Amino acid sequence: MDKEKLNRINELARKKRSVGLNNEEISEQKKLYEEYLAGIRGQVINLLESIEIVDATDKSKKNEPEKKNITSFQQTHVILGQRILH
């Protein structure tokens, strides 16, 4: 979403709190919120689709360092893009 639309969302929110919105502005605000939320949902879906859960005991992953003394709750880690989250 471009900066202009975000500014308009904020402008409508301020006006709603101060003096209220007319029917046209309410419709515009609803449309902008839907567009904004669709963008956020798309980002979350892309993020979730890029997550890979890997078993730390699986030795077939040669590009990852071997870990010693891993406790049971640390048996898996998540690869998010190129970062490994433990």
The first five atom37 places (N, CA, C, CB, O) and aatype in JSON, in Angstrom:
{
  "aatype": [12, 3, 11, 6, 11, 10, 2, 1, 9, 2, 6, 10, 0, 1, 11, 11, 1, 15, 19, 7, 10, 2, 2, 6, 6, 9, 15, 6, 5, 11, 11, 10, 18, 6, 6, 18, 10, 0, 7, 9, 1, 7, 5, 19, 9, 2, 10, 10, 6, 15, 9, 6, 9, 19, 3, 0, 16, 3, 11, 15, 11, 11, 2, 6, 14, 6, 11, 11, 2, 9, 16, 15, 13, 5, 5, 16, 8, 19, 9, 10, 7, 5, 1, 9, 10, 8],
  "atom_mask": [
    [1, 1, 1, 1, 1],
    [1, 1, 1, 1, 1],
    [1, 1, 1, 1, 1],
    [1, 1, 1, 1, 1],
    [1, 1, 1, 1, 1],
    [1, 1, 1, 1, 1],
    [1, 1, 1, 1, 1],
    [1, 1, 1, 1, 1],
    [1, 1, 1, 1, 1],
    [1, 1, 1, 1, 1],
    [1, 1, 1, 1, 1],
    [1, 1, 1, 1, 1],
    [1, 1, 1, 1, 1],
    [1, 1, 1, 1, 1],
    [1, 1, 1, 1, 1],
    [1, 1, 1, 1, 1],
    [1, 1, 1, 1, 1],
    [1, 1, 1, 1, 1],
    [1, 1, 1, 1, 1],
    [1, 1, 1, 0, 1],
    [1, 1, 1, 1, 1],
    [1, 1, 1, 1, 1],
    [1, 1, 1, 1, 1],
    [1, 1, 1, 1, 1],
    [1, 1, 1, 1, 1],
    [1, 1, 1, 1, 1],
    [1, 1, 1, 1, 1],
    [1, 1, 1, 1, 1],
    [1, 1, 1, 1, 1],
    [1, 1, 1, 1, 1],
    [1, 1, 1, 1, 1],
    [1, 1, 1, 1, 1],
    [1, 1, 1, 1, 1],
    [1, 1, 1, 1, 1],
    [1, 1, 1, 1, 1],
    [1, 1, 1, 1, 1],
    [1, 1, 1, 1, 1],
    [1, 1, 1, 1, 1],
    [1, 1, 1, 0, 1],
    [1, 1, 1, 1, 1],
    [1, 1, 1, 1, 1],
    [1, 1, 1, 0, 1],
    [1, 1, 1, 1, 1],
    [1, 1, 1, 1, 1],
    [1, 1, 1, 1, 1],
    [1, 1, 1, 1, 1],
    [1, 1, 1, 1, 1],
    [1, 1, 1, 1, 1],
    [1, 1, 1, 1, 1],
    [1, 1, 1, 1, 1],
    [1, 1, 1, 1, 1],
    [1, 1, 1, 1, 1],
    [1, 1, 1, 1, 1],
    [1, 1, 1, 1, 1],
    [1, 1, 1, 1, 1],
    [1, 1, 1, 1, 1],
    [1, 1, 1, 1, 1],
    [1, 1, 1, 1, 1],
    [1, 1, 1, 1, 1],
    [1, 1, 1, 1, 1],
    [1, 1, 1, 1, 1],
    [1, 1, 1, 1, 1],
    [1, 1, 1, 1, 1],
    [1, 1, 1, 1, 1],
    [1, 1, 1, 1, 1],
    [1, 1, 1, 1, 1],
    [1, 1, 1, 1, 1],
    [1, 1, 1, 1, 1],
    [1, 1, 1, 1, 1],
    [1, 1, 1, 1, 1],
    [1, 1, 1, 1, 1],
    [1, 1, 1, 1, 1],
    [1, 1, 1, 1, 1],
    [1, 1, 1, 1, 1],
    [1, 1, 1, 1, 1],
    [1, 1, 1, 1, 1],
    [1, 1, 1, 1, 1],
    [1, 1, 1, 1, 1],
    [1, 1, 1, 1, 1],
    [1, 1, 1, 1, 1],
    [1, 1, 1, 0, 1],
    [1, 1, 1, 1, 1],
    [1, 1, 1, 1, 1],
    [1, 1, 1, 1, 1],
    [1, 1, 1, 1, 1],
    [1, 1, 1, 1, 1]
  ],
  "atom_positions": [
    [[0.85, -1.17, 0.0], [0.0, 0.0, 0.0], [0.9, 1.23, 0.0], [-0.97, 0.0, 1.22], [1.89, 1.29, 0.74]],
    [[0.56, 2.2, -0.82], [1.41, 3.38, -0.93], [1.17, 4.35, 0.23], [1.16, 4.08, -2.27], [0.17, 4.28, 0.95]],
    [[2.12, 5.24, 0.38], [2.11, 6.18, 1.51], [0.89, 7.1, 1.46], [3.39, 7.02, 1.5], [0.35, 7.47, 2.51]],
    [[0.45, 7.46, 0.27], [-0.71, 8.32, 0.12], [-1.97, 7.69, 0.74], [-0.95, 8.62, -1.35], [-2.74, 8.36, 1.42]],
    [[-2.16, 6.4, 0.49], [-3.33, 5.71, 1.04], [-3.22, 5.56, 2.55], [-3.49, 4.33, 0.39], [-4.21, 5.7, 3.27]],
    [[-2.02, 5.27, 3.04], [-1.83, 5.19, 4.49], [-2.11, 6.52, 5.16], [-0.4, 4.73, 4.83], [-2.73, 6.57, 6.22]],
    [[-1.67, 7.6, 4.53], [-1.96, 8.93, 5.08], [-3.46, 9.19, 5.1], [-1.25, 10.02, 4.25], [-3.98, 9.79, 6.04]],
    [[-4.16, 8.74, 4.06], [-5.61, 8.94, 4.01], [-6.31, 8.12, 5.11], [-6.16, 8.54, 2.62], [-7.26, 8.6, 5.73]],
    [[-5.84, 6.9, 5.34], [-6.4, 6.08, 6.43], [-6.26, 6.83, 7.76], [-5.69, 4.69, 6.51], [-7.21, 6.92, 8.53]],
    [[-5.07, 7.36, 8.0], [-4.83, 8.08, 9.26], [-5.66, 9.35, 9.35], [-3.34, 8.43, 9.38], [-6.18, 9.69, 10.41]],
    [[-5.79, 10.05, 8.22], [-6.6, 11.27, 8.2], [-8.06, 10.96, 8.53], [-6.49, 11.95, 6.83], [-8.69, 11.67, 9.31]],
    [[-8.6, 9.9, 7.93], [-9.98, 9.52, 8.21], [-10.16, 9.06, 9.66], [-10.42, 8.41, 7.27], [-11.19, 9.35, 10.27]],
    [[-9.18, 8.37, 10.19], [-9.26, 7.92, 11.59], [-9.28, 9.12, 12.54], [-8.08, 7.0, 11.94], [-10.05, 9.14, 13.5]],
    [[-8.43, 10.12, 12.26], [-8.42, 11.32, 13.11], [-9.76, 12.07, 13.01], [-7.26, 12.26, 12.71], [-10.3, 12.53, 14.02]],
    [[-10.27, 12.17, 11.8], [-11.53, 12.88, 11.61], [-12.68, 12.13, 12.29], [-11.83, 13.06, 10.12], [-13.58, 12.75, 12.86]],
    [[-12.64, 10.8, 12.22], [-13.69, 9.99, 12.86], [-13.71, 10.24, 14.36], [-13.46, 8.5, 12.58], [-14.78, 10.34, 14.96]],
    [[-12.53, 10.33, 14.98], [-12.44, 10.57, 16.42], [-12.87, 11.98, 16.79], [-11.03, 10.31, 16.91], [-13.45, 12.2, 17.85]],
    [[-12.59, 12.94, 15.92], [-12.86, 14.33, 16.29], [-14.29, 14.77, 15.95], [-11.87, 15.24, 15.6], [-15.05, 15.17, 16.83]],
    [[-14.66, 14.71, 14.68], [-15.98, 15.24, 14.29], [-16.9, 14.2, 13.68], [-15.81, 16.36, 13.32], [-18.09, 14.46, 13.5]],
    [[-16.38, 13.02, 13.36], [-17.18, 11.98, 12.74], [-17.05, 12.01, 11.23], [0.0, 0.0, 0.0], [-16.53, 12.96, 10.65]],
    [[-17.53, 10.95, 10.59], [-17.43, 10.8, 9.14], [-18.81, 10.77, 8.52], [-16.66, 9.51, 8.78], [-19.78, 10.31, 9.13]],
    [[-18.9, 11.27, 7.27], [-20.16, 11.14, 6.54], [-20.18, 9.75, 5.87], [-20.32, 12.29, 5.48], [-19.19, 9.03, 5.93]],
    [[-21.28, 9.4, 5.24], [-21.43, 8.06, 4.66], [-20.39, 7.76, 3.59], [-22.81, 7.92, 4.06], [-19.89, 6.64, 3.51]],
    [[-20.05, 8.76, 2.78], [-19.04, 8.57, 1.74], [-17.68, 8.27, 2.35], [-18.96, 9.81, 0.83], [-16.95, 7.4, 1.87]],
    [[-17.33, 8.99, 3.4], [-16.05, 8.78, 4.07], [-16.01, 7.44, 4.8], [-15.77, 9.92, 5.07], [-14.96, 6.79, 4.86]],
    [[-17.14, 7.02, 5.34], [-17.2, 5.71, 5.99], [-16.94, 4.61, 4.97], [-18.59, 5.5, 6.68], [-16.2, 3.66, 5.24]],
    [[-17.55, 4.73, 3.79], [-17.32, 3.75, 2.73], [-15.87, 3.75, 2.28], [-18.24, 4.05, 1.53], [-15.28, 2.69, 2.07]],
    [[-15.29, 4.94, 2.13], [-13.89, 5.05, 1.72], [-12.97, 4.42, 2.77], [-13.5, 6.52, 1.5], [-12.03, 3.7, 2.43]],
    [[-13.26, 4.7, 4.04], [-12.44, 4.15, 5.11], [-12.52, 2.62, 5.12], [-12.89, 4.7, 6.47], [-11.5, 1.95, 5.27]],
    [[-13.71, 2.08, 4.95], [-13.88, 0.63, 4.94], [-13.09, 0.01, 3.79], [-15.37, 0.26, 4.82], [-12.42, -1.01, 3.97]],
    [[-13.16, 0.62, 2.61], [-12.43, 0.12, 1.45], [-10.92, 0.15, 1.68], [-12.79, 0.94, 0.2], [-10.21, -0.8, 1.36]],
    [[-10.44, 1.26, 2.25], [-9.0, 1.38, 2.53], [-8.54, 0.37, 3.58], [-8.67, 2.81, 2.99], [-7.47, -0.22, 3.45]],
    [[-9.35, 0.18, 4.63], [-9.01, -0.82, 5.65], [-8.93, -2.22, 5.05], [-10.04, -0.8, 6.79], [-8.02, -2.99, 5.36]],
    [[-9.89, -2.55, 4.19], [-9.89, -3.88, 3.55], [-8.64, -4.08, 2.71], [-11.15, -4.06, 2.69], [-8.03, -5.14, 2.73]],
    [[-8.26, -3.04, 1.95], [-7.06, -3.12, 1.13], [-5.81, -3.27, 2.0], [-6.94, -1.87, 0.25], [-4.92, -4.07, 1.7]],
    [[-5.75, -2.5, 3.09], [-4.62, -2.57, 4.01], [-4.5, -3.96, 4.64], [-4.76, -1.5, 5.11], [-3.42, -4.54, 4.68]],
    [[-5.63, -4.48, 5.13], [-5.61, -5.8, 5.76], [-5.28, -6.9, 4.76], [-6.95, -6.09, 6.42], [-4.62, -7.87, 5.13]],
    [[-5.73, -6.77, 3.51], [-5.39, -7.76, 2.49], [-3.88, -7.79, 2.25], [-6.13, -7.46, 1.17], [-3.3, -8.85, 2.06]],
    [[-3.26, -6.61, 2.27], [-1.8, -6.55, 2.13], [-1.08, -7.2, 3.29], [0.0, 0.0, 0.0], [-0.11, -7.93, 3.09]],
    [[-1.56, -6.96, 4.5], [-0.95, -7.58, 5.69], [-1.12, -9.09, 5.64], [-1.58, -7.02, 6.99], [-0.18, -9.84, 5.91]],
    [[-2.32, -9.55, 5.29], [-2.55, -11.0, 5.18], [-1.63, -11.62, 4.15], [-4.02, -11.28, 4.81], [-1.09, -12.71, 4.37]],
    [[-1.44, -10.95, 3.02], [-0.53, -11.45, 1.99], [0.9, -11.57, 2.51], [0.0, 0.0, 0.0], [1.58, -12.55, 2.21]],
    [[1.35, -10.58, 3.27], [2.69, -10.63, 3.84], [2.83, -11.8, 4.81], [3.0, -9.31, 4.55], [3.85, -12.5, 4.8]],
    [[1.82, -12.01, 5.65], [1.87, -13.11, 6.62], [1.87, -14.46, 5.9], [0.67, -13.02, 7.6], [2.61, -15.36, 6.28]],
    [[1.04, -14.6, 4.87], [1.0, -15.85, 4.11], [2.35, -16.11, 3.46], [-0.11, -15.8, 3.04], [2.85, -17.24, 3.51]],
    [[2.96, -15.09, 2.84], [4.28, -15.26, 2.24], [5.32, -15.66, 3.28], [4.72, -13.98, 1.53], [6.17, -16.51, 3.02]],
    [[5.26, -15.06, 4.45], [6.18, -15.39, 5.52], [6.0, -16.83, 5.97], [6.0, -14.44, 6.7], [6.98, -17.57, 6.11]],
    [[4.75, -17.24, 6.18], [4.48, -18.6, 6.63], [4.88, -19.63, 5.58], [3.02, -18.76, 6.98], [5.35, -20.71, 5.93]],
    [[4.7, -19.3, 4.31], [5.07, -20.23, 3.25], [6.58, -20.4, 3.13], [4.51, -19.75, 1.93], [7.05, -21.4, 2.6]],
    [[7.35, -19.43, 3.63], [8.81, -19.52, 3.54], [9.43, -20.22, 4.75], [9.4, -18.13, 3.39], [10.64, -20.42, 4.78]],
    [[8.62, -20.58, 5.73], [9.13, -21.23, 6.93], [9.3, -22.72, 6.68], [8.2, -20.99, 8.13], [8.42, -23.38, 6.12]],
    [[10.44, -23.24, 7.09], [10.72, -24.66, 6.99], [11.17, -25.14, 8.36], [11.8, -24.97, 5.89], [12.11, -24.6, 8.94]],
    [[10.49, -26.15, 8.88], [10.88, -26.72, 10.18], [11.76, -27.92, 9.9], [9.62, -27.12, 11.03], [11.39, -28.82, 9.14]],
    [[12.93, -27.93, 10.53], [13.93, -28.95, 10.27], [14.25, -29.66, 11.57], [15.2, -28.34, 9.65], [14.42, -29.02, 12.61]],
    [[14.34, -30.99, 11.53], [14.73, -31.78, 12.69], [16.23, -31.61, 12.89], [14.34, -33.28, 12.51], [17.02, -31.91, 11.98]],
    [[16.63, -31.15, 14.04], [18.05, -30.89, 14.31], [18.87, -32.16, 14.34], [18.2, -30.15, 15.63], [20.09, -32.1, 14.18]],
    [[18.24, -33.31, 14.55], [18.99, -34.56, 14.58], [19.18, -35.14, 13.18], [18.29, -35.57, 15.46], [19.91, -36.12, 13.03]],
    [[18.55, -34.56, 12.16], [18.68, -35.03, 10.78], [20.03, -34.57, 10.23], [17.51, -34.49, 9.88], [20.26, -33.37, 10.08]],
    [[20.91, -35.5, 9.93], [22.27, -35.19, 9.47], [22.32, -34.94, 7.96], [23.22, -36.32, 9.84], [23.39, -34.66, 7.43]],
    [[21.18, -35.03, 7.26], [21.19, -34.83, 5.82], [21.33, -33.36, 5.44], [19.93, -35.39, 5.22], [21.62, -33.06, 4.28]],
    [[21.15, -32.46, 6.36], [21.33, -31.03, 6.1], [22.8, -30.69, 6.31], [20.41, -30.17, 7.03], [23.21, -30.39, 7.43]],
    [[23.58, -30.74, 5.25], [25.03, -30.55, 5.36], [25.44, -29.09, 5.55], [25.69, -31.1, 4.12], [26.54, -28.83, 6.03]],
    [[24.59, -28.15, 5.19], [24.96, -26.74, 5.31], [24.73, -26.17, 6.7], [24.19, -25.94, 4.31], [25.03, -25.0, 6.94]],
    [[24.22, -26.97, 7.6], [23.97, -26.49, 8.96], [25.04, -27.06, 9.91], [22.55, -26.89, 9.43], [25.44, -28.21, 9.77]],
    [[25.49, -26.27, 10.86], [26.48, -26.78, 11.81], [25.87, -27.85, 12.72], [27.04, -25.62, 12.66], [24.71, -27.78, 13.11]],
    [[26.7, -28.86, 13.05], [26.24, -29.91, 13.95], [26.19, -29.38, 15.37], [27.16, -31.16, 13.86], [27.07, -28.63, 15.8]],
    [[25.16, -29.76, 16.1], [24.99, -29.27, 17.47], [25.2, -30.42, 18.44], [23.59, -28.63, 17.66], [24.78, -31.55, 18.19]],
    [[25.84, -30.13, 19.53], [26.07, -31.11, 20.58], [25.24, -30.73, 21.8], [27.57, -31.2, 20.94], [24.97, -29.56, 22.03]],
    [[24.84, -31.73, 22.58], [24.1, -31.52, 23.82], [22.81, -30.72, 23.62], [24.97, -30.8, 24.83], [22.54, -29.75, 24.33]],
    [[22.03, -31.13, 22.66], [20.75, -30.46, 22.41], [19.71, -31.07, 23.32], [20.33, -30.59, 20.91], [19.53, -32.29, 23.35]],
    [[19.02, -30.23, 24.08], [17.95, -30.72, 24.94], [16.72, -31.01, 24.1], [17.63, -29.71, 26.06], [16.63, -30.57, 22.96]],
    [[15.76, -31.75, 24.67], [14.61, -32.21, 23.9], [13.77, -31.08, 23.34], [13.76, -33.09, 24.77], [13.24, -31.21, 22.23]],
    [[13.63, -29.96, 24.05], [12.82, -28.88, 23.52], [13.56, -28.08, 22.45], [12.39, -27.96, 24.64], [12.96, -27.21, 21.82]],
    [[14.82, -28.36, 22.23], [15.58, -27.69, 21.19], [15.82, -28.61, 19.99], [16.91, -27.19, 21.75], [16.71, -28.33, 19.18]],
    [[15.09, -29.69, 19.87], [15.33, -30.66, 18.81], [14.96, -30.16, 17.41], [14.56, -31.91, 19.1], [15.42, -30.72, 16.42]],
    [[14.17, -29.13, 17.33], [13.84, -28.58, 16.02], [14.19, -27.11, 15.99], [12.35, -28.8, 15.69], [14.27, -26.44, 17.02]],
    [[14.39, -26.61, 14.81], [14.57, -25.19, 14.62], [13.89, -24.8, 13.32], [16.07, -24.8, 14.61], [13.55, -25.66, 12.51]],
    [[13.69, -23.54, 13.13], [12.93, -23.04, 12.0], [13.88, -22.28, 11.08], [11.75, -22.15, 12.46], [14.64, -21.43, 11.54]],
    [[13.81, -22.59, 9.8], [14.57, -21.83, 8.82], [13.6, -20.84, 8.18], [15.24, -22.77, 7.74], [12.61, -21.24, 7.57]],
    [[13.89, -19.57, 8.33], [13.04, -18.51, 7.81], [13.86, -17.76, 6.78], [12.53, -17.57, 8.95], [14.72, -16.95, 7.13]],
    [[13.58, -18.02, 5.51], [14.41, -17.44, 4.47], [15.79, -18.02, 4.61], [0.0, 0.0, 0.0], [15.96, -19.23, 4.5]],
    [[16.77, -17.2, 4.84], [18.14, -17.66, 5.01], [18.56, -17.69, 6.47], [19.09, -16.78, 4.23], [19.66, -18.15, 6.79]],
    [[17.7, -17.2, 7.38], [18.03, -17.17, 8.8], [17.53, -18.44, 9.48], [17.44, -15.93, 9.48], [16.45, -18.92, 9.16]],
    [[18.3, -18.96, 10.4], [17.89, -20.12, 11.18], [17.49, -19.62, 12.57], [19.03, -21.2, 11.26], [18.3, -19.01, 13.27]],
    [[16.26, -19.88, 12.95], [15.76, -19.48, 14.27], [15.78, -20.7, 15.17], [14.32, -18.86, 14.19], [15.21, -21.74, 14.82]],
    [[16.4, -20.6, 16.31], [16.51, -21.73, 17.24], [15.54, -21.56, 18.37], [17.93, -21.87, 17.78], [15.48, -22.41, 19.26]]
  ]
}
